[in-house]
């Protein structure tokens, strides 16, 4: 700020002029308002931000553009900004906004322009973040945020060209952090069928209690549906959105007596920012670990009241934090160290179990709605299976 004021005073003296401040209401000063509220996508997609891809065509160019045409350009530019803003999930948007704020603060601290992105400046930014203790994965996420920032600004994809110095810097951060035991990633253990049986044993001691029936149904749905815990939970009643969260009308039992399947319609998810929705089908297993039986029992206990699908008897919705807390408490009651189990343990356990029983990779990707080989990160291969590979290879 002091540097900017000095520059303004210098310009006043050099050109013999006087600058005065005039208040402009936020509704009339949308660019500044977007910056002050950390709405960076809205700022960089605004015509007034200097974005080359959205600047309004001036009168006299392209055969002459009058007032009506200018208004149409502005209307279309506004729509483009809204579509760009809706192109990523809200959770990703929050992470990106954090990274973009850190970068803009960094640029101010060294007196550099934030855009267009430059390799040397990004290397310095990575070094600053690593020096402040941020993990390699977080730094890469911040770089993805900066990539989006420049694309929204209209200067193209900065990472199309190879930036070897930046790649080396990132690799060095990753290797250096890997050598330190304090920076190893937190281990998350999978919820396996054996773990599910433990949960069933703890909650089954009072199987008629509505909350226990609800928790068991939620665990079965997450495991057999390869679901993220956030896809079936709601942070609080006030944050419940019937257009996004799992609701009473989204879960349907199949035909037959007893029903052979359950259909779960997910209206939105982390990888579905446009809310196209997807229906997950869970089949009857015929044993104690049966998602159809668990969900059918919960539907009887719950009734058909509108609202979040999973709720406690108090009426409070099941949140991700409360699900993890109850699971850890149940595993602790069974004599286990439950600290390494999280809401994602169900999805990890589903992928691991499916791989162990010989489900082909393509079907695992379909069940988990993975668009790439990312599901392999979730598969935990037992040491016995790894050591058996040498014996199989020796007799080939």
C-alpha positions in Angstrom: 0.0 0.0 0.0 2.8 2.4 0.9 4.5 1.7 -2.4 1.3 2.4 -4.3 0.9 5.7 -2.5 4.5 6.8 -3.3 3.9 6.0 -6.9 0.7 8.1 -6.9 2.5 11.1 -5.2 5.3 10.8 -7.8 2.8 10.9 -10.7 1.0 13.9 -9.2 4.3 15.8 -8.9 5.6 14.8 -12.3 2.4 15.7 -14.3 1.3 18.6 -12.0 -2.0 17.1 -11.2 -4.2 16.5 -8.1 -5.9 13.2 -7.3 -9.0 13.1 -5.2 -10.9 10.1 -3.8 -14.6 9.7 -4.6 -16.9 7.1 -3.0 -18.6 4.7 -5.5 -21.3 2.4 -4.1 -20.5 -1.3 -4.4 -23.5 -1.9 -6.6 -22.0 0.5 -9.2 -18.4 -0.7 -8.6 -18.7 -4.4 -9.2 -15.0 -5.1 -9.9 -13.8 -3.6 -6.6 -16.7 -5.3 -4.8 -15.8 -8.7 -6.2 -12.1 -8.3 -5.1 -13.2 -7.1 -1.6 -15.4 -10.2 -1.2 -12.8 -12.6 -2.6 -15.0 -13.4 -5.6 -12.0 -13.8 -7.9 -13.7 -15.6 -10.7 -16.2 -12.7 -10.9 -13.4 -10.2 -10.9 -11.3 -11.8 -13.7 -14.4 -12.5 -15.9 -15.5 -8.9 -15.6 -14.9 -6.6 -18.7 -13.5 -3.9 -16.4 -10.8 -6.1 -15.0 -8.8 -5.9 -18.2 -9.5 -9.5 -19.3 -8.6 -9.7 -23.0 -11.3 -12.3 -23.7 -14.2 -10.4 -22.3 -13.4 -6.7 -23.0 -16.2 -4.9 -24.7 -15.6 -4.1 -28.3 -15.3 -0.3 -28.7 -17.5 1.7 -31.0 -16.1 2.0 -34.5 -14.4 -1.4 -34.6 -15.8 -4.5 -36.4 -17.9 -2.3 -38.7 -19.1 0.0 -35.9 -20.7 -1.1 -32.6 -23.3 1.2 -31.1 -24.8 1.5 -27.7 -27.2 -1.4 -28.1 -24.4 -3.7 -29.3 -22.3 -2.7 -26.3 -25.1 -3.6 -24.0 -25.4 -7.0 -25.7 -21.7 -7.6 -25.3 -21.9 -6.7 -21.6 -24.9 -9.0 -21.2 -23.1 -11.9 -22.8 -20.0 -11.2 -20.8 -22.0 -11.4 -17.6 -23.4 -14.8 -18.7 -20.0 -16.1 -19.5 -18.9 -15.1 -16.0 -21.8 -16.9 -14.4 -21.1 -20.0 -16.5 -17.4 -20.0 -15.6 -18.3 -19.5 -11.9 -20.6 -22.6 -12.1 -18.0 -24.8 -13.8 -16.5 -26.1 -10.6 -17.9 -27.5 -7.4 -18.4 -25.1 -4.4 -15.9 -27.0 -2.3 -13.3 -26.8 -5.1 -14.1 -23.1 -5.5 -13.4 -22.5 -1.8 -10.0 -24.2 -2.0 -9.1 -22.3 -5.2 -10.1 -19.0 -3.6 -7.7 -19.7 -0.7 -4.9 -20.4 -3.1 -5.6 -17.3 -5.2 -5.7 -15.1 -2.2 -2.3 -16.5 -1.0 -0.8 -15.8 -4.5 -2.2 -12.2 -4.7 -0.8 -11.5 -1.2 2.5 -12.9 -2.3 2.6 -10.7 -5.4 1.8 -7.6 -3.3 4.6 -8.5 -0.9 7.3 -8.7 -3.6 5.8 -5.9 -5.8 5.1 -8.1 -8.8 2.1 -8.3 -11.2 0.0 -11.4 -10.6 -0.8 -12.0 -14.3 0.2 -13.3 -16.7 1.8 -16.1 -14.8 5.6 -16.5 -15.1 7.6 -19.6 -14.3 10.2 -17.8 -12.2 7.5 -16.1 -10.1 5.6 -19.4 -9.6 8.9 -21.1 -8.4 9.3 -18.3 -5.8 5.6 -18.8 -4.8 6.1 -22.5 -4.3 9.3 -21.9 -2.3 7.4 -19.4 -0.1 4.5 -21.9 0.5 6.9 -24.8 1.2 8.9 -22.6 3.6 5.6 -21.9 5.5 5.0 -25.6 6.0 2.3 -26.3 3.3 2.3 -29.8 2.0 3.2 -30.7 -1.6 -0.4 -31.7 -2.4 -1.8 -28.4 -1.1 0.8 -26.5 -3.2 -0.2 -28.4 -6.3 -3.8 -27.5 -5.6 -2.9 -23.9 -5.3 -1.2 -24.0 -8.7 -4.3 -25.5 -10.2 -6.2 -22.5 -8.7 -3.7 -20.1 -10.4 -4.1 -22.0 -13.7 -7.9 -21.4 -13.5 -7.3 -17.8 -12.6 -5.3 -17.2 -15.8 -7.7 -19.1 -18.0 -10.7 -17.1 -16.6 -8.6 -13.9 -17.2 -8.5 -14.9 -20.8 -4.7 -15.4 -21.3 -4.9 -19.2 -22.1 -3.6 -22.2 -20.3 -0.3 -21.3 -18.7 0.7 -25.0 -18.3 0.4 -26.0 -21.9 4.1 -25.3 -22.4 6.6 -27.2 -20.3 8.0 -25.3 -17.3 10.9 -27.6 -16.3 12.2 -25.3 -13.5 8.8 -25.3 -11.8 8.5 -29.1 -12.2 11.9 -29.5 -10.6 11.0 -27.2 -7.7 7.8 -29.1 -7.0 9.6 -32.4 -7.2 12.2 -31.2 -4.8 9.5 -30.1 -2.3 7.8 -33.5 -2.6 11.1 -35.4 -2.0 12.2 -33.2 0.8 8.9 -33.5 2.6 8.8 -37.3 2.1 12.1 -37.6 4.0 10.6 -36.0 7.0 8.4 -38.3 9.1 6.5 -35.3 10.4 5.2 -34.5 6.9 4.0 -38.0 6.0 0.3 -38.0 4.9 -2.2 -39.1 7.4 -3.0 -42.8 6.9 -6.7 -43.6 6.4 -7.6 -47.3 6.9 -10.4 -48.9 4.9 -13.7 -50.0 6.3 -13.8 -53.7 5.3 -16.6 -56.3 5.7 -14.9 -57.4 8.9 -15.1 -53.8 10.2 -18.8 -53.6 9.2 -19.5 -56.8 11.2 -17.9 -55.1 14.2 -20.1 -52.1 13.8 -23.1 -54.4 13.4 -22.1 -56.2 16.6 -21.9 -53.0 18.6 -25.1 -51.3 17.2 -27.0 -54.6 17.0 -27.0 -54.9 20.8 -29.8 -52.4 20.7 -31.0 -53.1 17.2 -34.5 -51.5 17.8 -33.0 -48.1 18.6 -33.8 -45.8 15.7 -30.4 -44.0 15.7 -28.6 -47.4 15.5 -30.8 -48.5 12.6 -30.0 -45.2 10.9 -26.3 -45.4 11.4 -26.1 -49.0 10.2 -28.1 -48.1 7.0 -25.8 -45.1 6.3 -22.7 -47.3 6.7 -24.1 -50.0 4.4 -25.1 -47.4 1.8 -21.6 -45.7 1.8 -19.7 -49.0 1.6 -21.8 -50.9 -1.0 -22.4 -47.8 -3.0 -18.8 -46.7 -3.1 -20.0 -43.4 -1.8 -18.2 -40.4 -0.3 -19.6 -39.7 3.1 -20.4 -36.2 2.1 -22.8 -37.5 -0.6 -25.2 -38.8 2.0 -24.8 -36.4 4.9 -25.7 -32.8 5.6 -23.7 -30.4 7.7 -26.7 -29.0 9.5 -30.4 -28.5 9.2 -29.9 -24.8 8.2 -27.6 -25.8 5.3 -29.9 -28.5 3.9 -30.6 -28.0 0.2 -33.3 -30.2 -1.2 -31.9 -29.6 -4.7 -28.4 -30.9 -3.7 -28.6 -33.2 -0.7 -29.9 -36.7 -0.3 -33.5 -36.5 0.6 -36.4 -38.8 1.4 -37.6 -39.1 -2.2 -34.1 -40.0 -3.5 -34.1 -43.6 -2.0 -36.5 -46.2 -3.5 -36.8 -49.9 -2.8 -37.1 -52.2 -5.8 -40.1 -54.4 -6.6 -40.7 -57.8 -5.1 -41.1 -59.1 -1.6 -38.5 -59.0 -0.2 -37.1 -56.2 -2.5 -34.0 -57.2 -4.4 -32.4 -53.8 -4.8 -32.4 -50.2 -3.6 -32.0 -47.2 -5.9 -30.2 -44.2 -4.5 -30.3 -41.0 -6.6 -27.4 -38.6 -6.0 -28.4 -35.1 -7.2 -24.9 -33.7 -6.9 -21.4 -34.7 -5.9 -17.8 -33.5 -5.9 -17.2 -34.5 -9.5 -20.7 -33.4 -10.7 -20.7 -29.6 -10.5 -23.5 -29.3 -13.1 -25.8 -31.6 -11.0 -26.6 -34.0 -13.8 -27.2 -36.6 -11.1 -26.6 -40.3 -11.0 -28.5 -43.3 -9.7 -26.6 -45.9 -7.7 -28.1 -49.4 -7.4 -27.5 -51.6 -4.4 -28.4 -55.3 -4.6 -29.5 -57.8 -2.0 -26.6 -59.9 -0.6 -28.5 -62.6 1.3 -26.4 -62.3 4.5 -26.0 -60.1 7.5 -24.2 -57.4 5.5 -27.1 -56.5 3.3 -27.7 -52.8 2.2 -31.2 -53.6 1.1 -32.2 -55.0 4.5 -30.5 -52.2 6.3 -32.1 -49.4 4.3 -35.5 -51.1 4.3 -35.4 -51.3 8.1 -34.5 -47.6 8.3 -37.3 -46.6 6.0 -39.7 -48.3 8.3 -38.3 -46.5 11.3 -37.9 -43.2 9.5 -41.2 -42.9 7.7 -41.7 -40.7 4.7 -41.3 -37.3 6.2 -39.7 -34.8 3.8 -36.2 -33.5 4.5 -32.7 -35.0 4.8 -32.7 -38.8 4.3 -30.5 -39.7 7.3 -31.6 -38.0 10.5 -31.3 -38.8 14.2 -34.4 -39.3 16.4 -33.9 -35.7 17.6 -34.5 -34.5 14.0 -30.9 -33.4 13.5 -29.5 -34.5 10.1 -26.5 -36.9 10.0 -23.4 -34.9 9.3 -20.1 -36.2 8.1 -18.5 -35.4 11.5 -21.2 -37.1 13.5 -20.9 -40.2 11.3 -17.2 -40.5 11.8 -17.6 -39.8 15.5 -20.2 -42.6 15.9 -18.1 -45.1 13.8 -15.0 -44.4 15.9 -16.9 -44.7 19.1 -18.3 -48.1 18.0 -14.9 -49.4 16.9 -13.3 -48.1 20.1 -16.0 -50.0 22.1 -14.9 -53.1 20.1 -11.3 -52.7 21.4 -9.9 -51.1 18.2 -7.7 -48.1 17.6 -10.3 -46.1 15.6 -8.2 -42.9 15.0 -7.2 -43.9 11.5 -10.8 -44.3 10.2 -12.5 -41.4 8.5 -15.6 -40.7 6.4 -13.6 -41.7 3.3 -12.7 -45.1 4.8 -16.0 -46.5 3.3 -15.1 -45.6 -0.2 -11.5 -46.8 0.3 -12.8 -50.1 1.8 -15.2 -50.6 -1.1 -12.5 -50.3 -3.7 -10.1 -52.5 -1.8 -12.7 -55.2 -1.2 -13.9 -55.2 -4.8 -10.3 -55.6 -6.0 -9.6 -58.5 -3.5 -12.7 -60.5 -4.6 -11.6 -60.2 -8.3 -14.0 -57.5 -9.6 -12.5 -56.2 -12.9 -11.0 -52.7 -13.0 -13.5 -51.3 -15.4 -16.4 -52.3 -13.1 -14.7 -50.8 -10.1 -14.3 -47.5 -11.9 -18.0 -47.6 -12.9 -19.2 -48.4 -9.4 -17.1 -45.7 -7.8 -17.8 -43.2 -10.7 -14.1 -42.7 -11.3 -13.2 -41.2 -14.7 -9.6 -42.2 -14.5 -7.3 -44.7 -12.8 -7.6 -42.6 -9.6 -9.4 -45.5 -7.9 -6.1 -47.3 -7.6 -5.1 -44.8 -4.9 -7.9 -46.3 -2.8 -7.0 -50.0 -3.2 -5.0 -51.3 -0.2 -3.3 -54.5 -1.2 -2.5 -56.9 1.7 1.2 -57.8 2.2 0.5 -61.5 1.8 -0.8 -60.9 -1.7 2.3 -58.9 -2.7 4.7 -61.5 -1.4 2.8 -64.3 -3.2 3.6 -62.6 -6.6 7.2 -63.9 -6.6 6.0 -67.5 -6.2 3.5 -67.2 -9.0 6.1 -65.6 -11.3 8.6 -68.4 -10.6 6.3 -71.1 -11.9 5.1 -69.2 -15.0 
